[in-house]
Amino acid sequence: MTPLKAAAERCQAVMVDFLIERPEISVEQQIEALELVGASFANDKDNYDVGMAYRYMERGMKLRWKGEVVEKVLGEPIAAYDNWRETRTVEEWKGLGSTVMQCTWRGSPSGRESLVVTIQRCHIRLF
């Protein structure tokens, strides 16, 4: 694992911001790191911050469509996630501003915790 990926996975936003400015980091690596740190803020029980998640994911999406477009390859939708598809464009991403995302950790009978993500549409602009 690269230092950039390690920082992004651990919600180390300041380090991610520093490392993506390095000349040896490609645009694709920058995008991946921004999206990963955003996803990490949405999923980390100790560093959960939906605002930071949104901002970093948006930065990644804007960089993806700046200059030479770096297309996102989408997989097939998954039934467990209500067949939602990831956003591909900045316009689709901005539509998520009225989406409330809540991540909670719940214990199971075996004593292991699992992440439960709840996504709801609402009529207010959050960000």
N, C-alpha and C positions, 0 to 999 in steps of 0.2 A: 504494500500500500504506500502510495506517495505521501509526502508531508501535506500536500494540498488536500488530498482526499481524507487523510486522517483528521485534519483541522475541520473540514466541512462536516464530516460525520459526527464530530464531537461538539458542534455548535460554536466553534471558535471563529466567529465572524470577523473579528479584527485581523486574525492571522490569515483568513481566506482573502480578505481585502488586500492585505499586504502581498501575499503570494501570487495572486492573479495578475499583479502588475509586473511581475518578473518577465524579462524578455524571452526566456525559454518556454514560457507557458503559452500554448496555442489557444486560439479562440475557442476551439472545441473543449479544451480542458477548463477554460474559464467558465464556459456555459455549464458544463457538468458540475463544477464546484459550486457555482451559485445556486443551481437547482438542488444539489445535495444538501447544502447548508440550510436552504429554505425548507426542504423536506425534513431535515433533522430537527429544526425548531418546531415543526408541526407534530413530530413524533416522540420527542424526548421528554420523559416525564419530569425531569429535573430542570430542563431549560425550555419548557413549552412556552411559546410566544407566537400567537397566530399573526400578529402584526409583522414581526420579523420574518416569519415564514412567507407571508404574502410579498413583502418587499424584496426578499432575495429571489424568490421564484419569478417575480416580475422583472427584476434586473436580468436574470438569465434569459427570459423570454425576449426581452427587448434586444439583448445582445445577439440572440439567435437570428433576429430579423434585421439587424443593422448591417449595412453594406452587403457583402456576399452572404446570402441566406444559408443558414445551416439547418436543413430540414430535420425535424424530429421523426424518427421511425416509430410508428405506433404498433403495438401488438393487438391481438384480438381482445375485445372486451371480456371482462370476467364477471360471471353471474353473481359472485359473492359481493361485488361492488356495484350491484344494480346495473351492470353493463355500461357504466360510465366510461367515457374515453377521456384521455388526457387532452388538454388544450394544445393546439398547434400554432395559433396566431396570437398576436398581442390583443386583438379585438376579443377573441374568445376568452383570453386571460382576464381582461378587464371586466367581462361579464361575471367573473367570480367574485367581484367586489361586493356583491349583494348575497354572497353565500356565507353562512355561518358554519365554521368547522370547529368541532369540539373533539378533543382527544382525551380519553380518560383511561386509566389503568384499573383493571378489575382483577381480583383474585379468582382463582378457579378452585374447585374441590381438591385438586392435587397440590394446591399451594403455590402454583406458578401464576405469575401475573401475565395478562395479555392486554394488548392495546385495542381499545374500542374507539373507532372513529365515527362520529355522527356528523353528517352534512345535511344542512337544511337551506332551502331558498327562503329569503325574506325580502321585504320591500324597503329596506334601508341601505344606505351606502355606508359601509364600515370603514373604508380606507380612503 
